[in-house]
């Protein structure tokens, strides 16, 4: 999709306390935006706002050059988000979740995605039986099977050992194509091979 992600004059806060103000972003197709900063600097707040999971003020929000506010149906169709509180439904297996995320509805693609993250053996498990690391690997597999043009990842390396952190970085490079990714991380060096801009939030109401 031409045009990438462009958001102008972002303002976010908690009550009367500003966290982010007067911030503008422009992420081109085929590019990632890597957001860094100390804990409390506003990384997760920004990502949740961009993903439509937290209120955010802005003067314009464009996806592919078209007006597409984060609360709109079009935004939900074009984007995919993976956060710590990924929406697991307790009665559905891991495989069921990924089949729902996939438009192809092919179990083979789900198995391949899970296998990439060493989680193929978890396909019939229910969410409550997963460890934190297993949950994260299964959630990350969804970015392989779900169609998206814009992907939001909040510290995706968290809960992964070194091997799967490297798998994550390689997978992002392989699937990026002409799509756009915004990710917050404490390990920007992990994603050094991605074509990317960097944004550092200093925690001073950037």
N, C-alpha and C positions, 0 to 999 in steps of 0.2 A: 504494500500500500504506500503510494507516494506521500510525502509530507511529514512523516514521522509524528512525533509528539511535541507539541508546543504549548506551554502554559505560561501566562504572564501575570506578574504582580501577585504571587502567592502570599497569603497571609493566614497564619494558623496560630492558635494559642489555647490556653486553658483558662477559662474565665477571663479576667482582665490581664492575665500574664501572657505576653507575646512569646511565641517560640520561634516562629519563622515569619519574616515580613519582607515585602518588596523583593521577592525572589522570582526570577524568570528562568525557564528551562526550554531548551530546544534540542531534542534528540532525533537525529536523522535516521532514516531507514538503514538497517545494517549496522547500527551502532548501539553501544551500551552507555549508560550513564552510571558511573560507580560513585556512590555516596559514602563518604567517610566522616568520622567525627567521634568524639568521646561519648560514652554513655550519657544520655540526657541532653545531647546536642540537638536532637530533633530528627534523627534519621528515620526512626520508625513512624514518627508523627507525619513526616513528609510522605513516606511511602503509603501510609494508610489513607492520607488525603488524596493522593493521586489515584489510588485504587478505588476510591469511593466508599471507604470503610469508616471515614472520620470526616466531620465537617471541615471544609476548606473554602476560603474566599479567594477569588481570582478575578481578573478582568477578562481573560479569555482562556479557553481550554480547547485545543484543536487536536484531533486525531486524523492523520492522513489529510490534513488541510481543511477538515470539516469541523464545524462546531459540535462538540461532543462532551457535554458536562459529565462528570463521573457518576452522577445519579441516573443517567439515561440508560434506556434499554440498549441502544447502540453501543455504548461504552461497555456494558456487560458482555455483549456479543464479541467485541473486538479484543478484549483484554483477558488476562489470566493472572491471578495473584496467589502467592504462597507465603503465608505468615505462620507464626507459631500456633495461632488458634485456627488452623485449617478446619473447615466445616465437615467433620466426620459425622455421619449418621450411624447411630449405634447398632442398628439392625442390619446394616449392609456390610458385606465383606470388603476387603481391600480391592479385590477384583471387580466387585459390583461398582464401587466408587469410580474406578478408572474407566470402566465401560460407559458409565453415565457421562463422564468427562469427554470421552472420545466420540466424535461424530461418526466414525466408521463402524462402531459397535462390533469390532473384531477382537475376540479374546486373544488371538495370536499377537496383535500389536501391544496389548496390555502386558502379556507375558514377556515380550522383548523389552519393554520399557522397565518393568520391574527387575528383570535380570541384569540390566545395565547397572542398577544400583544394588545388586546383590540381594534382591528382595523377592525373587520369583517364588520362593518357598512360602511366602506370606500371603499369597493370592487369595486363599480361602479363610484367612484370619479375620476376626472382628476387631474393630478399632481398640476396644478396651483391653485386648490381650497384647497390644504392641508396646514395646519400650519407646522412650522418647526418640532414640536414634532410628528405630524402625519406622516410627511414624514419619519422621522427616524424610527418610529415603523413599517411602511409598508416596508421600506428597510430591516430592521432586519428580518422581516418575510421571506424574500427571502432566508436566510441561512437555513431555515427549508425545503424549497421545492426544492432548486437547488442542484443537486449532486455536491459534491466537495471532494477533498482529503486534500486541504490546504486552509485555510481561513485567510484573512487579514482584521482586524477591526481597524479603527482609532477612538479612543475615543468613542466607541459605546454607552456608558452611557450618552453622552452629549445630552441634549434636552429631557431626560426622567425623569419623577418624580420617587420618591423612589420606588414605587410599581413596575414600569416596569424596573427599574434597577435590582431589585431582580429577576424579570421574566427572564431578559436577562441572568443573571449569571446562573440561574437554567437551562435554555434552553441550554446554552453552555455545561454545565456538562452532560446533557442528550444526546446530539447529538454527542459529541466528539468522542466516540468510539476509533478506531485506526487511527483517522485522526489527523491533526496537525493544531493548531491555533496560529497566531501571532497577538497580540493586543496591542495597545498603550492606556494608561489610566492615568487619574489623581486620580483614586480610586482603587488602587490595592487590597485593603481589600475586595472589592466587589467580587473579583474572588479568594478568599482565598481557596475555596474548590476544585478548579481545580488542577489537577496534572500539575505543571508548574515550569519552570525556571523563574528567574527574570533578567532583564537587565536594569540597570539605566544609562541613558545618562546624563552626567554632563554638556554638553554644552561647553566643552573645546576641541572640535574637536575629540571626543571619537572615 
